[in-house]
């Protein structure tokens, strides 16, 4: 039986004449475009752009300009950047509501500095000198990077304004005492919720047989034309012939690790002392003592939710500070102990984030990150970020740690910078760079790292010899 001829437009006609399909094309489908995405998706994409890409997108078209030019967008981006681990609001700045232009300018600068640390190429710095005829013993950059806090050689406590056109400093107090020598060391505590003040514990490291020693705790607030210093307490309780290897301060507690002055690590273990400080007469001045069985150095640090951490050369230990009543000192309840090769001397302050706390340290030229969850049931972790090649003679004066970068001064002309992101578990982007300082300013010789504020992109260095003052380097 002969097949019937296919009728035009039937399904079989396409089969009978496949070679003619291009003569009768179907509807043309347009390629997907970026602007076809929902508004919420475009919003989230723009939130995760780097500084340069965001500047380009803002000028790309009206739709993207409308997204990135809204106050809601810049508030969200600002909140994202400020929620990173270790972010600290600037001290002594008012919390008044920013205008839209101020908010945009502030957030763009944060994003620019963040990308400056984490970009593949070395960051570029603008360098200047801040002259000061004062002789400094110890110093630290306060959050916001405007103020340098420190103790002078003669024991006076001083704040230097690094943003002033000429050297502007405020002498806060003198630490001399008839029963003790001047205090040369300090630890700073800045409250997470209130940046109108900070607290400082001033102390000496050793207590020889012929002298007593003390820890003085003060609260410092800025006022019009200067600073107000309020004494909080004085602690006289370090045993003779001992020295303090570690002192840390929190809102309510002070902790120290003590060792025999003339003993070796083989002779006696360290003693951990924790006490609550207050002028309240109902709070006793006695403290908890914990003998550290393992020999060697130890470093203590405070954690959120009333927890205490302890760096050992072979382990990281976490304790809960358990309050029993308002008048009795608390107990230390052990939570975790994990093996770790970390040097307690070369470790950062805790960088507190939304879900956990991170610390950065160095051990045998290896930079490590310790991550401690706010959930006390979760075991802490220790991970390697990357390796450095440092000279063997650097010490704590040559090292500063931040959540985005660390600075290591190896000799008088060279500074090493390691960059990373402690909040990224999968892509820390560890890199290290060498900076030759010989052509950065007149003199080109450095003796120590005075401070680091990586959220504001500032490094402060102390020049060597007659170059009194500081070298300030800001990310461009």
C-alpha positions in Angstrom: 0.0 0.0 0.0 1.5 3.3 -1.0 2.2 5.9 1.7 0.1 9.1 1.5 1.9 12.3 0.9 2.4 14.3 4.1 0.2 17.4 4.4 1.9 20.8 4.9 2.3 21.7 8.6 1.9 18.1 9.9 4.4 16.6 12.3 5.7 14.2 9.6 6.6 17.1 7.3 9.4 18.1 9.7 10.7 14.6 9.5 10.4 14.4 5.8 12.4 17.6 5.2 14.9 18.0 8.0 17.3 19.8 5.8 14.8 22.7 5.5 14.5 23.6 9.2 16.8 26.6 8.9 14.6 28.1 6.3 11.7 28.3 8.8 13.3 29.2 12.1 11.3 29.2 15.3 11.2 32.0 17.9 14.6 33.3 18.9 15.3 32.9 22.7 17.3 35.9 24.2 20.3 35.0 26.3 19.8 35.5 30.1 20.9 38.9 31.3 22.2 40.0 34.7 19.3 42.3 35.2 16.8 39.4 34.7 17.7 38.3 38.2 15.3 39.2 41.0 16.0 42.5 42.8 16.9 40.6 46.1 19.5 38.5 44.3 21.1 41.6 42.7 21.2 43.2 46.1 23.0 40.3 47.7 25.5 40.1 44.8 26.4 43.8 45.2 26.9 43.3 48.9 29.7 40.8 48.2 31.6 42.9 45.6 35.1 44.3 46.4 35.7 48.0 46.6 36.6 48.5 42.9 33.9 46.3 41.5 31.3 48.0 43.6 32.4 51.4 42.3 32.1 50.1 38.7 28.7 48.5 39.2 27.3 51.7 40.7 28.0 53.5 37.4 27.0 50.6 35.1 23.3 51.4 34.7 20.3 53.0 36.4 19.0 49.7 37.9 22.3 48.9 39.6 22.8 52.5 40.6 19.4 52.5 42.3 20.3 49.4 44.3 23.8 50.6 45.4 22.7 54.1 46.1 20.1 53.3 48.8 20.6 53.8 52.5 19.4 50.3 53.2 22.2 48.9 51.0 24.9 50.8 52.8 23.5 50.0 56.2 23.6 46.3 55.4 27.1 46.4 54.0 28.3 48.4 57.0 26.8 45.8 59.4 28.5 43.0 57.4 31.9 44.6 57.7 31.5 45.5 61.3 30.4 41.9 62.2 33.8 40.4 61.3 35.8 38.8 64.1 37.9 41.3 66.0 36.2 44.5 64.8 36.4 47.2 67.4 34.6 50.5 67.2 36.8 53.6 67.5 37.3 54.8 71.0 35.9 58.2 72.0 33.7 58.7 69.0 30.0 59.6 69.5 27.3 57.1 68.4 25.2 59.8 66.8 23.4 58.8 63.6 25.5 59.2 60.5 24.0 61.1 57.5 23.7 59.0 54.3 26.9 60.6 52.8 28.8 59.9 56.1 27.6 56.3 56.2 28.6 55.7 52.6 32.0 57.3 53.0 32.7 55.4 56.2 31.6 52.0 54.7 33.6 52.6 51.5 36.7 53.3 53.5 36.2 50.1 55.6 35.8 48.0 52.3 38.8 49.7 50.7 41.0 48.8 53.7 39.6 45.3 53.9 40.4 44.7 50.2 43.8 46.3 50.6 44.9 43.7 53.0 43.4 40.7 51.2 44.3 41.6 47.6 46.9 39.4 45.8 49.4 42.3 45.5 51.1 43.9 48.5 49.3 46.8 50.0 50.4 50.3 49.3 51.1 52.7 52.2 51.2 56.4 52.7 54.1 57.1 55.2 54.6 60.0 57.5 56.5 60.8 60.8 55.0 62.0 64.1 57.7 63.8 66.0 57.8 63.4 69.8 60.7 64.1 72.2 59.3 61.8 74.8 61.1 58.5 75.6 58.6 55.6 75.5 58.9 52.3 77.3 55.8 50.4 76.1 52.9 51.5 73.8 49.7 50.2 72.1 47.4 51.6 69.4 43.9 52.1 70.7 40.9 51.0 68.6 40.3 53.6 65.8 44.1 54.1 65.4 44.0 57.8 66.3 45.4 57.4 69.9 48.7 55.8 70.9 48.6 54.8 74.6 51.8 54.0 76.4 54.2 54.3 79.4 57.2 56.6 79.3 60.6 55.6 80.6 60.0 57.6 83.8 56.8 55.7 84.5 54.3 58.4 83.4 51.3 57.2 81.5 50.7 59.1 78.2 48.3 59.3 75.2 49.6 60.6 71.9 47.3 62.0 69.2 48.7 60.5 65.9 46.2 62.5 63.7 47.2 66.0 65.0 49.3 68.1 62.7 52.0 68.5 65.4 52.8 66.1 68.3 49.9 66.4 70.8 50.1 64.3 73.9 48.3 64.1 77.2 50.1 63.0 80.4 47.5 61.0 82.4 49.2 60.0 85.6 52.5 58.9 87.3 53.0 55.4 88.5 55.7 56.0 91.1 55.1 54.7 94.6 57.1 54.7 97.9 56.9 50.9 98.2 57.4 50.0 94.6 59.3 51.1 91.4 57.5 52.8 88.5 55.1 50.5 86.6 56.3 49.8 83.0 53.9 47.2 81.7 50.1 47.4 80.9 47.1 45.6 79.5 44.1 47.3 78.0 40.5 46.3 78.1 37.9 47.9 75.8 34.2 47.0 76.4 32.3 45.6 73.5 29.2 47.6 74.3 30.7 51.0 75.4 33.5 52.8 73.6 33.4 56.0 75.6 36.1 54.6 77.9 38.7 51.9 78.3 40.4 50.2 81.3 44.0 49.6 81.8 46.0 47.4 84.3 49.5 48.8 85.0 52.1 46.5 86.6 55.7 45.3 86.8 56.8 41.9 85.6 59.0 41.0 88.6 59.0 41.2 92.4 62.4 41.0 93.9 63.1 40.3 97.6 63.7 43.9 98.4 60.5 45.3 96.8 56.8 44.8 96.8 54.8 45.1 93.6 51.3 46.0 92.6 48.7 46.0 89.8 46.9 49.3 89.4 43.6 49.3 87.5 42.2 52.6 86.1 39.3 53.7 83.9 40.1 56.4 81.3 37.5 58.6 79.6 37.9 61.5 77.2 36.6 64.9 78.2 36.7 68.3 76.5 40.3 69.3 76.4 41.7 66.1 77.9 41.1 62.8 79.7 39.6 61.8 83.1 41.4 59.0 85.0 39.5 57.1 87.6 41.3 54.7 89.9 39.4 51.4 90.3 41.6 49.2 92.5 45.2 48.4 93.6 46.3 44.7 94.0 49.2 43.9 96.2 49.5 40.1 96.3 52.4 38.8 94.2 54.7 36.5 96.1 58.3 37.7 96.5 60.9 36.3 94.1 58.2 35.8 91.4 57.5 37.5 88.1 54.4 37.8 86.0 54.6 36.1 82.6 51.1 37.1 81.6 48.4 39.6 82.8 45.0 40.0 81.2 42.0 42.1 82.1 38.2 41.9 81.5 35.2 43.8 82.8 35.2 42.0 86.1 38.3 39.8 86.4 42.0 40.0 86.2 44.2 36.9 85.6 48.0 36.4 85.8 50.5 33.6 85.3 53.4 33.7 87.7 56.8 32.0 87.8 59.8 31.8 90.1 62.1 34.7 89.3 65.4 32.8 89.6 64.0 29.3 88.8 64.0 27.5 85.5 61.0 25.8 83.8 62.4 22.5 85.1 62.3 23.7 88.7 58.7 24.9 89.2 55.5 25.0 87.2 53.5 28.2 86.6 50.7 29.4 88.9 47.5 30.7 87.4 45.8 33.4 89.6 42.3 34.7 88.8 40.5 37.3 90.9 37.6 39.6 90.7 38.5 43.3 91.1 36.1 45.8 92.6 36.0 48.7 95.1 32.8 47.1 96.5 33.5 46.2 100.1 31.4 43.1 99.8 33.7 41.6 97.3 36.7 39.8 98.9 40.2 40.5 97.6 41.2 36.8 97.7 41.7 35.0 94.4 41.7 31.5 92.9 45.0 29.8 92.4 45.5 27.0 89.9 48.8 25.1 89.7 49.7 24.4 86.1 51.1 20.8 86.2 52.8 21.0 82.8 56.0 22.9 82.8 56.7 25.9 80.6 55.2 29.3 79.7 51.5 29.9 79.6 49.3 32.7 78.4 45.7 33.4 79.6 42.9 35.2 77.7 39.2 36.0 78.4 36.4 34.7 76.3 32.7 35.6 76.0 30.1 34.0 78.2 32.3 34.0 81.3 35.0 31.6 79.9 38.7 31.7 80.3 41.3 30.3 77.8 44.8 29.2 78.5 47.6 28.9 75.9 50.2 26.2 76.7 53.1 25.1 74.5 51.5 21.7 74.1 47.7 22.5 74.5 44.9 24.9 74.5 42.6 24.7 77.5 39.1 26.3 78.0 37.5 26.8 81.4 34.1 28.2 82.5 34.2 30.8 85.2 31.3 29.6 87.4 29.9 32.2 89.8 28.5 30.7 93.0 27.4 33.9 94.8 27.9 37.6 94.7 30.5 37.5 97.5 32.4 34.3 96.8 35.0 33.9 94.1 34.0 31.6 91.3 35.2 28.1 90.4 37.1 27.2 87.2 35.3 24.4 85.5 37.4 22.7 82.8 35.6 22.4 79.4 38.2 21.5 76.8 41.8 20.6 76.4 43.1 20.0 72.9 46.7 19.4 71.7 48.5 22.3 70.0 51.9 23.5 69.2 51.5 27.3 69.9 53.9 29.7 71.5 52.0 31.5 74.3 54.3 34.6 74.0 53.5 35.2 70.4 49.7 35.2 70.3 47.0 37.8 69.5 44.2 39.1 71.7 40.9 37.2 71.2 39.1 38.3 68.0 35.4 37.9 68.9 32.9 37.2 66.1 29.2 36.3 65.8 29.7 32.6 66.2 33.0 32.2 67.9 36.3 33.6 69.0 39.6 33.4 67.0 43.2 33.9 68.1 46.3 34.1 65.8 49.7 33.0 66.9 53.1 32.0 65.6 55.1 28.9 66.4 58.4 28.1 64.6 57.7 30.5 61.7 54.2 29.0 61.2 51.1 31.3 61.6 48.2 29.4 63.3 44.6 30.2 64.0 42.7 28.9 67.1 38.9 28.9 66.7 36.7 28.6 69.8 33.0 28.3 69.3 30.6 30.3 71.6 28.8 26.9 72.0 30.8 25.5 74.9 29.9 21.9 73.8 31.9 22.3 70.6 35.6 21.4 70.6 38.1 24.2 69.7 40.2 23.7 66.5 43.8 24.7 65.6 44.6 25.3 62.0 47.7 26.4 60.1 47.3 29.6 58.0 50.7 29.7 56.4 54.5 29.8 56.8 56.9 32.7 57.3 60.7 32.9 57.1 61.6 35.1 60.1 65.0 35.8 61.5 65.5 34.1 64.9 66.0 37.2 67.0 62.6 38.9 66.9 60.5 39.3 70.1 57.2 40.6 71.2 58.2 44.2 70.5 58.6 43.2 66.9 55.2 41.5 66.5 51.6 42.7 66.3 48.5 40.6 65.3 45.2 41.5 63.8 42.2 39.6 62.4 43.3 40.5 58.8 47.1 41.0 59.1 50.1 40.5 61.2 53.3 42.6 61.2 56.8 41.3 62.0 59.8 43.6 62.2 62.8 41.5 61.6 65.6 44.1 61.4 66.1 47.8 61.1 65.1 48.1 57.5 62.7 45.3 56.8 59.1 44.6 57.9 57.2 41.4 57.0 53.4 41.5 56.6 51.2 38.4 56.6 47.6 38.8 55.5 44.6 36.4 55.9 41.0 36.4 57.0 40.3 34.6 60.3 36.6 34.5 59.6 37.1 32.4 56.4 37.5 28.7 57.2 37.9 27.6 53.6 39.7 30.4 51.9 42.0 32.2 54.4 44.0 33.7 51.5 47.2 33.7 53.4 50.0 35.7 51.8 53.2 37.3 53.1 55.1 40.3 51.8 58.4 42.1 52.5 58.5 45.8 52.9 61.9 47.6 52.6 61.7 50.7 54.8 65.0 52.3 53.8 63.2 54.5 51.2 60.0 55.1 53.1 61.2 58.0 55.2 64.3 59.8 56.2 66.4 57.4 58.3 64.8 54.2 57.3 65.7 52.3 60.4 63.1 50.7 62.7 63.5 49.2 66.2 60.0 47.9 67.0 56.3 47.7 65.9 54.4 50.2 68.0 50.9 49.3 66.9 48.6 47.8 64.3 45.0 48.6 63.6 44.3 46.5 60.5 40.6 47.5 60.4 41.7 51.1 59.8 44.7 50.0 57.7 47.3 51.6 60.0 50.8 50.4 61.1 52.8 52.4 63.6 56.6 51.8 63.9 59.2 53.2 66.3 62.3 54.6 64.5 65.8 53.6 65.7 68.2 56.0 67.5 67.8 59.7 67.4 64.6 59.6 65.3 62.3 60.2 68.3 58.6 59.8 67.6 56.8 57.3 65.4 56.4 56.3 61.7 52.7 56.1 60.7 51.8 53.9 57.7 48.3 54.0 56.3 46.9 51.9 53.5 46.2 54.0 50.4 
